Each structure stands twice: as structure tokens, then as C-alpha cells.
């Protein structure tokens, strides 16, 4: 029996730890990589024969919350793997493999200063070592006790992620006083589900684009007042009964575009918004 099954929870999804996984990626040599959390362990499935066979590799010992993990590969075959979890409040972690996923470097906690909890990190890469990551995060340290705590949509970038001491830059994509969620952001984060993504454009200096979901709109004054926000469990129940469910009943999709910042493809810095 594989060692990573030693903590198998037979009460969870009939003992298989769930069937969900992150989006698959393929490198230039045709290797297929599928990231996932398995029994709270960040794992990656690797295939070198077009998905005919796979073998699993453990990425790190830092626990993962749920199954959501994300991986990206650059032109030199390096892999960048992000997940959220830990032994306390869930925070984002990054680990890098330079040998096609067989071995992984020491994980780095990459939450911006002051962020105490995140959900659903997603990653993309431009040139080797130039990465972008997005996730919802909160600066409240009160945990689930704070039913009005605000969540922002973060984008984190690094242009030297392969170095021994990389620099990470971050910012929130929403207005400071208009969060994208309030209250609970566990499980599916107020039904943000899998609609959170980030890409580096193949042209335009690798400009970063991301998607988010604004679940804290003007309904019930959520966007401007510290009203009680979402609770995943109760909201799912009311959603299924076709009744309005809290401040997110008119949630909206959001596209995020890098206006200025590090170029992820080629040298330099993005200094202007080419769409305006």
C-alpha cells in the first residue's frame, strides 16, 4: 500500500479521498501532468505515454485543503505547482520541479503581507521563471468567527521564481473598499467554484489576465457595508430550493487585466494599457 494512503479517511467519499483534480497541462515533450489534492496531500499524476499510464508523485508534506491544485510548465520543462493549505489557516504555497515533476523543491508560502487566509490559487507562466498566481484572500485574522470579513481578489507575480531568493509582487484587483466576498470562503468560497483563472498573454509582453467572481455586490449593501456575508453550507441549501441566498444573489464575473507591472514575456516592464 502506498505510504500516502496511511491517513486514508474511510468516511470521506467511500475511502477514495474524492475524484476531483486541477486542470491538466502538457509540456513541449508531450508529458501530461494532472495536479490534485489526495487525502490532504499535494500530488501530481505524470504520464509520458499520452495518458495510457500514470505514476503519482508527492509534491510536499504541507497539507492541502480539498483537491484544488494548479500547475504550469514553461518552455524549458520546469513545473510550477501551487496549492492552499497548511497546518493552521489555509495559505498559498508554491513548489517548483526542474526534472519534469519527479522531484520538487522546498515549498514557499507566497501570501502577500497581512493576508491570513486564501482559497483556490491558480498559476500560469510566461518565460521561464516568470509566473502569475491569482486567488481570493482576506486580511482578517478572526477566521470563521468574523461573519463580515472581506475577501479581495489577489494577483501575485514573480519574474525570478527559479532563483534561490525570488521576489514576489502583489496587488488586489478589486477596489479596496469593495471586496469580492464576505464571511465564509471555505469549500467553494460562496460559489466562486472553479471560475478563477490566470493566463499570461502570448504577446503584449506577456500581460497578465485573470478571471474572478464578485459575490459581494450592491445587494444588501454588501459592497459598501460590513454586512454578514456568505456561509457555504446554508447558501447551498437555499440555492437548491430556488430561493435568494444572501448578498451574492446577483454575483458577477470579472476580467482582470494587468495595466502596468512586470513583463512575463521578454525583458522590461509593462508601462501602458494597450487597450486604452
BANU-613258 format. One line per 2 residues: number of its first residue (from 1); for each residue y, z, x of N, C-alpha, C. Coordinates in steps of 0.2 Angstrom, whole numbers, always signed. Example, Ala and Ser with C-alpha at 12.3 -4.5 7.8 and 13.67 -1.06 7.14 Angstrom:
2
1> -28:+39:+66:-22:+39:+62:-16:+39:+66  -11:+35:+64:-5:+36:+68:+0:+39:+64
***
This chain:
276
1> -6:+0:+4:+0:+0:+0:+6:+0:+4  +11:-4:+3:+17:-4:+7:+21:+2:+7
3> +24:+4:+13:+27:+11:+13:+33:+11:+8  +36:+6:+7:+42:+6:+2:+40:+8:-5
5> +33:+8:-6:+31:+10:-13:+29:+17:-14  +31:+21:-8:+29:+28:-8:+33:+32:-13
7> +39:+29:-15:+43:+33:-20:+43:+30:-27  +37:+26:-28:+37:+22:-34:+37:+27:-40
9> +42:+25:-45:+43:+29:-51:+39:+25:-57  +33:+28:-59:+29:+25:-64:+32:+25:-70
11> +37:+29:-71:+40:+29:-78:+46:+24:-79  +47:+20:-73:+53:+15:-74:+50:+8:-74
13> +51:+5:-80:+48:-2:-81:+41:-3:-79  +37:+2:-81:+30:+2:-80:+28:+2:-73
15> +32:+5:-69:+30:+6:-62:+31:+0:-57  +35:-5:-60:+37:-11:-55:+44:-11:-53
17> +48:-6:-55:+55:-5:-52:+59:-11:-55  +57:-14:-60:+62:-19:-63:+60:-26:-60
19> +62:-31:-63:+61:-38:-61:+68:-42:-59  +73:-38:-60:+80:-42:-58:+81:-42:-51
21> +85:-47:-49:+87:-48:-42:+93:-52:-42  +96:-52:-36:+103:-56:-35:+101:-63:-34
23> +107:-67:-33:+107:-74:-33:+103:-76:-26  +99:-81:-26:+96:-84:-20:+100:-88:-16
25> +100:-89:-10:+103:-93:-5:+98:-97:-1  +100:-102:+2:+96:-106:+6:+100:-108:+13
27> +97:-107:+19:+101:-109:+25:+100:-116:+27  +103:-118:+32:+103:-125:+34:+96:-127:+36
29> +91:-123:+38:+84:-124:+39:+80:-124:+34  +82:-123:+28:+78:-123:+22:+75:-116:+20
31> +77:-111:+24:+74:-104:+22:+77:-102:+16  +73:-99:+11:+75:-96:+5:+76:-89:+5
33> +81:-86:+3:+82:-78:+3:+84:-76:-4  +81:-71:-6:+82:-68:-13:+83:-60:-12
35> +89:-58:-13:+91:-51:-12:+89:-47:-18  +87:-40:-17:+86:-36:-23:+85:-29:-21
37> +87:-25:-26:+85:-18:-25:+78:-16:-28  +74:-13:-24:+67:-11:-27:+66:-4:-25
39> +65:+0:-31:+63:+7:-30:+69:+10:-26  +75:+8:-27:+81:+11:-24:+81:+9:-16
41> +78:+4:-14:+78:+1:-8:+81:-6:-7  +86:-7:-3:+88:-14:-2:+83:-18:+1
43> +81:-23:-2:+76:-28:+0:+78:-35:+0  +75:-39:+4:+76:-46:+4:+69:-50:+4
45> +68:-55:+0:+62:-59:+0:+64:-65:+4  +59:-67:+8:+61:-73:+13:+55:-78:+12
47> +57:-84:+11:+52:-90:+11:+54:-95:+16  +49:-97:+20:+50:-103:+24:+46:-109:+22
49> +43:-109:+16:+40:-115:+14:+41:-117:+7  +48:-117:+5:+51:-119:-1:+48:-115:-7
51> +48:-109:-6:+46:-104:-11:+39:-104:-13  +34:-107:-9:+27:-106:-10:+25:-99:-9
53> +27:-96:-3:+25:-90:-1:+31:-86:+1  +31:-79:+0:+37:-75:+2:+34:-69:+6
55> +38:-66:+10:+37:-59:+13:+43:-55:+12  +43:-49:+11:+48:-44:+10:+50:-41:+16
57> +57:-40:+17:+60:-36:+22:+64:-31:+20  +63:-25:+22:+68:-19:+20:+74:-20:+24
59> +80:-20:+21:+86:-21:+24:+89:-14:+27  +88:-8:+24:+91:-2:+26:+88:+4:+23
61> +89:+10:+25:+87:+16:+22:+92:+19:+17  +98:+16:+17:+103:+19:+12:+101:+16:+5
63> +100:+21:+1:+98:+19:-6:+103:+14:-9  +100:+10:-14:+104:+5:-18:+103:+7:-25
65> +109:+7:-29:+109:+8:-36:+106:+2:-40  +101:+2:-44:+99:-3:-48:+96:-9:-43
67> +97:-15:-46:+94:-21:-42:+99:-25:-39  +105:-24:-41:+111:-29:-39:+112:-29:-31
69> +111:-34:-28:+112:-35:-21:+114:-43:-20  +118:-44:-15:+121:-51:-14:+120:-53:-7
71> +118:-59:-5:+118:-61:+2:+121:-68:+3  +124:-69:+9:+127:-76:+10:+124:-78:+17
73> +124:-84:+19:+122:-87:+25:+127:-91:+28  +128:-91:+34:+133:-95:+37:+130:-101:+41
75> +134:-106:+44:+131:-112:+47:+127:-110:+53  +127:-104:+56:+123:-103:+62:+117:-99:+60
77> +116:-98:+53:+110:-94:+51:+111:-87:+50  +116:-84:+52:+117:-77:+51:+117:-75:+43
79> +115:-70:+42:+114:-67:+35:+119:-61:+34  +122:-61:+28:+127:-55:+27:+124:-52:+20
81> +122:-46:+20:+119:-43:+14:+124:-37:+11  +126:-37:+5:+130:-31:+3:+126:-28:-3
83> +127:-22:-4:+124:-18:-10:+128:-12:-11  +127:-9:-17:+131:-2:-18:+126:+3:-19
85> +128:+9:-17:+123:+15:-17:+125:+20:-13  +120:+24:-10:+121:+29:-5:+118:+35:-8
87> +119:+41:-5:+116:+47:-7:+120:+51:-12  +127:+49:-12:+131:+53:-17:+134:+48:-22
89> +141:+47:-22:+144:+42:-26:+142:+35:-23  +141:+30:-28:+139:+23:-25:+145:+20:-22
91> +144:+18:-16:+149:+14:-12:+146:+8:-9  +150:+3:-7:+148:-3:-5:+146:-3:+3
93> +140:-6:+4:+138:-7:+11:+136:-14:+13  +137:-15:+20:+136:-22:+22:+131:-21:+28
95> +126:-26:+28:+122:-26:+34:+121:-33:+36  +120:-35:+42:+120:-42:+45:+114:-43:+49
97> +111:-49:+48:+105:-51:+51:+106:-57:+55  +104:-57:+62:+105:-63:+66:+99:-66:+68
99> +94:-64:+64:+87:-68:+66:+84:-70:+59  +88:-73:+55:+85:-75:+48:+82:-70:+44
101> +85:-64:+44:+83:-59:+39:+77:-55:+41  +74:-56:+47:+69:-52:+49:+71:-45:+52
103> +76:-44:+54:+79:-38:+57:+86:-37:+55  +89:-31:+53:+95:-30:+51:+99:-25:+55
105> +106:-26:+56:+110:-21:+59:+111:-15:+55  +114:-10:+59:+116:-4:+56:+121:-5:+50
107> +120:-3:+44:+124:-4:+38:+131:-1:+40  +136:-4:+37:+143:-2:+37:+146:-1:+30
109> +149:+5:+29:+152:+7:+22:+159:+3:+22  +160:-1:+18:+166:-5:+18:+171:-4:+12
111> +170:+2:+9:+175:+3:+4:+182:+4:+7  +187:+1:+4:+194:+2:+6:+196:+10:+6
113> +201:+12:+10:+203:+19:+10:+205:+21:+3  +202:+27:+1:+204:+30:-5:+199:+28:-11
115> +195:+23:-10:+190:+21:-15:+184:+26:-15  +182:+29:-21:+177:+34:-21:+171:+31:-25
117> +171:+26:-28:+165:+23:-31:+166:+16:-33  +161:+12:-32:+161:+4:-34:+155:+2:-38
119> +155:-4:-40:+149:-7:-44:+149:-14:-42  +143:-17:-42:+142:-24:-41:+145:-28:-36
121> +145:-26:-30:+148:-30:-24:+145:-37:-24  +149:-42:-22:+146:-49:-21:+150:-52:-15
123> +146:-56:-11:+149:-59:-5:+148:-66:-4  +153:-69:+0:+152:-76:+2:+155:-76:+9
125> +153:-82:+12:+155:-83:+19:+158:-90:+20  +163:-90:+25:+166:-96:+27:+163:-98:+34
127> +167:-99:+39:+165:-99:+46:+161:-93:+48  +156:-94:+53:+153:-88:+55:+157:-82:+56
129> +155:-76:+53:+159:-70:+54:+165:-69:+49  +166:-74:+45:+172:-74:+41:+169:-73:+34
131> +170:-67:+31:+167:-65:+24:+172:-63:+19  +170:-64:+13:+174:-61:+7:+170:-57:+3
133> +172:-51:+0:+167:-47:-4:+172:-45:-10  +169:-45:-16:+173:-43:-22:+169:-38:-26
135> +172:-33:-29:+169:-28:-33:+174:-24:-37  +172:-21:-42:+176:-16:-46:+176:-9:-42
137> +181:-6:-41:+181:+1:-38:+187:+6:-41  +186:+12:-40:+190:+17:-43:+192:+22:-37
139> +199:+24:-37:+201:+29:-33:+200:+36:-36  +198:+37:-42:+197:+43:-44:+191:+47:-41
141> +191:+53:-39:+185:+56:-36:+182:+61:-41  +184:+61:-48:+181:+65:-53:+175:+63:-56
143> +172:+57:-54:+166:+55:-56:+166:+54:-64  +160:+54:-67:+160:+53:-74:+164:+58:-79
145> +166:+63:-75:+170:+68:-79:+176:+66:-82  +179:+61:-78:+186:+58:-79:+184:+52:-84
147> +185:+53:-90:+184:+48:-95:+190:+42:-96  +195:+44:-92:+201:+39:-92:+202:+36:-85
149> +197:+37:-81:+199:+35:-74:+199:+27:-73  +204:+24:-70:+205:+17:-69:+201:+14:-64
151> +199:+8:-65:+195:+4:-61:+199:-3:-59  +199:-4:-53:+203:-10:-51:+198:-16:-48
153> +200:-22:-48:+196:-27:-45:+198:-28:-38  +193:-27:-33:+195:-27:-26:+192:-33:-23
155> +196:-36:-18:+193:-41:-14:+194:-39:-6  +189:-39:-3:+189:-37:+4:+187:-43:+9
157> +191:-44:+14:+189:-49:+19:+189:-47:+26  +185:-51:+30:+185:-49:+37:+184:-56:+41
159> +187:-57:+46:+186:-63:+50:+182:-62:+56  +180:-56:+57:+176:-54:+63:+171:-50:+62
161> +167:-51:+56:+162:-47:+54:+156:-46:+59  +155:-51:+63:+150:-51:+68:+151:-47:+74
163> +158:-45:+75:+159:-41:+81:+157:-34:+81  +157:-30:+86:+155:-24:+86:+159:-19:+82
165> +166:-21:+82:+170:-16:+78:+175:-21:+74  +172:-23:+68:+176:-28:+64:+181:-25:+60
167> +186:-29:+58:+192:-27:+54:+191:-29:+47  +192:-25:+42:+192:-27:+35:+199:-26:+32
169> +201:-31:+28:+207:-31:+25:+205:-31:+17  +209:-27:+13:+208:-27:+6:+214:-27:+2
171> +213:-29:-4:+219:-28:-9:+216:-28:-16  +219:-26:-21:+217:-26:-28:+220:-33:-31
173> +216:-36:-35:+218:-42:-38:+222:-41:-45  +221:-36:-48:+225:-34:-54:+231:-31:-53
175> +236:-31:-58:+242:-27:-57:+240:-19:-56  +244:-16:-52:+242:-9:-50:+242:-5:-56
177> +246:-6:-61:+246:-1:-67:+242:-4:-73  +238:-9:-72:+234:-12:-77:+227:-13:-75
179> +223:-8:-75:+216:-9:-72:+212:-13:-76  +206:-15:-73:+201:-19:-77:+196:-15:-81
181> +196:-9:-80:+191:-5:-84:+194:+3:-83  +191:+7:-88:+192:+14:-88:+186:+17:-90
183> +185:+23:-87:+180:+28:-89:+174:+26:-85  +168:+25:-88:+162:+24:-85:+161:+17:-82
185> +159:+16:-76:+157:+10:-73:+150:+9:-70  +146:+13:-73:+139:+13:-71:+135:+7:-75
187> +129:+6:-72:+125:+1:-75:+128:-6:-75  +131:-8:-81:+134:-15:-81:+141:-14:-82
189> +144:-8:-80:+151:-7:-80:+155:-10:-86  +154:-7:-92:+157:-9:-98:+156:-16:-100
191> +150:-19:-98:+148:-26:-100:+151:-31:-96  +153:-29:-90:+155:-34:-85:+149:-39:-83
193> +143:-36:-83:+137:-39:-82:+137:-43:-75  +135:-49:-75:+135:-52:-69:+140:-57:-68
195> +146:-56:-71:+151:-61:-71:+156:-60:-66  +154:-57:-60:+158:-55:-55:+155:-59:-49
197> +160:-63:-46:+158:-68:-40:+163:-69:-36  +162:-72:-30:+167:-74:-25:+165:-80:-21
199> +169:-84:-19:+167:-90:-15:+173:-92:-11  +171:-95:-5:+176:-97:+0:+176:-105:-1
201> +182:-108:-2:+183:-115:-4:+181:-119:+3  +177:-124:+2:+175:-128:+7:+181:-132:+11
203> +187:-132:+8:+193:-135:+11:+198:-130:+10  +205:-132:+11:+210:-127:+10:+210:-121:+14
205> +208:-121:+20:+207:-116:+24:+202:-110:+22  +197:-112:+18:+193:-108:+15:+195:-102:+11
207> +201:-104:+7:+204:-100:+2:+199:-96:-2  +200:-90:-3:+195:-86:-7:+197:-86:-15
209> +192:-88:-19:+192:-87:-26:+187:-82:-28  +189:-79:-33:+184:-74:-36:+184:-74:-44
211> +179:-71:-47:+180:-70:-54:+179:-63:-56  +182:-61:-61:+181:-54:-63:+182:-53:-71
213> +181:-48:-74:+181:-47:-81:+186:-41:-82  +191:-42:-86:+196:-37:-88:+193:-34:-95
215> +190:-28:-94:+188:-24:-100:+193:-19:-103  +199:-19:-99:+204:-14:-101:+210:-18:-103
217> +210:-20:-109:+216:-24:-111:+221:-20:-115  +225:-24:-119:+230:-20:-123:+227:-17:-129
219> +221:-18:-131:+218:-15:-137:+218:-7:-135  +220:-3:-140:+220:+4:-140:+225:+6:-134
221> +229:+2:-132:+234:+3:-126:+230:+5:-119  +224:+2:-119:+220:+4:-113:+224:+2:-106
223> +227:-4:-106:+230:-7:-100:+236:-3:-98  +239:+1:-102:+245:+5:-101:+245:+12:-101
225> +240:+15:-104:+239:+22:-106:+232:+25:-104  +232:+31:-101:+226:+33:-99:+222:+36:-105
227> +220:+31:-109:+215:+32:-115:+208:+33:-112  +204:+36:-116:+197:+36:-115:+194:+29:-115
229> +190:+27:-109:+188:+21:-108:+180:+20:-111  +177:+15:-107:+170:+13:-109:+165:+19:-107
231> +160:+19:-111:+154:+23:-110:+148:+18:-111  +145:+16:-106:+140:+10:-106:+135:+11:-112
233> +132:+17:-112:+126:+19:-117:+129:+18:-124  +134:+22:-126:+136:+22:-133:+139:+15:-134
235> +143:+11:-130:+146:+5:-131:+140:+0:-133  +135:+0:-129:+129:-5:-130:+127:-4:-137
237> +126:+2:-139:+123:+4:-146:+128:+0:-151  +135:+2:-151:+139:-1:-156:+140:-8:-155
239> +139:-11:-149:+139:-18:-149:+134:-22:-153  +128:-19:-152:+122:-22:-155:+122:-21:-163
241> +126:-16:-165:+127:-15:-173:+133:-19:-175  +136:-24:-171:+141:-28:-173:+148:-25:-175
243> +149:-19:-172:+155:-15:-173:+159:-15:-167  +166:-15:-168:+170:-15:-162:+168:-9:-158
245> +169:-10:-151:+167:-5:-146:+172:-3:-141  +177:+1:-143:+182:+3:-139:+187:-1:-136
247> +190:+0:-130:+196:-3:-128:+194:-10:-125  +187:-12:-125:+186:-18:-122:+183:-24:-127
249> +185:-22:-133:+183:-27:-138:+185:-34:-138  +191:-35:-134:+193:-42:-133:+193:-43:-125
251> +188:-41:-121:+188:-42:-114:+189:-49:-112  +192:-50:-106:+194:-57:-104:+192:-59:-97
253> +190:-65:-96:+188:-67:-90:+194:-68:-86  +193:-67:-79:+199:-68:-75:+197:-72:-68
255> +201:-76:-66:+200:-80:-60:+205:-77:-55  +203:-76:-49:+207:-73:-44:+207:-78:-38
257> +213:-80:-36:+215:-85:-31:+219:-81:-25  +216:-82:-19:+220:-80:-13:+226:-84:-12
259> +232:-80:-12:+238:-84:-11:+240:-84:-4  +239:-78:-1:+240:-78:+7:+236:-73:+9
261> +234:-74:+16:+229:-70:+19:+225:-73:+24  +220:-70:+27:+216:-73:+32:+212:-80:+30
263> +212:-85:+34:+209:-91:+33:+201:-90:+34  +197:-91:+30:+190:-91:+31:+187:-97:+34
265> +190:-102:+34:+188:-108:+37:+193:-111:+42  +192:-112:+48:+197:-114:+53:+201:-108:+55
267> +206:-109:+60:+210:-104:+63:+216:-103:+58  +219:-97:+59:+226:-96:+56:+225:-92:+50
269> +231:-92:+46:+232:-88:+41:+235:-92:+35  +232:-91:+29:+235:-94:+23:+242:-92:+21
271> +247:-96:+21:+254:-94:+21:+257:-96:+14  +254:-100:+10:+257:-103:+4:+251:-104:-1
273> +253:-104:-7:+249:-105:-13:+249:-113:-14  +244:-117:-13:+245:-124:-13:+245:-126:-21
275> +244:-122:-25:+244:-124:-32:+251:-123:-36  +256:-120:-32:+262:-119:-35:+268:-122:-30
***
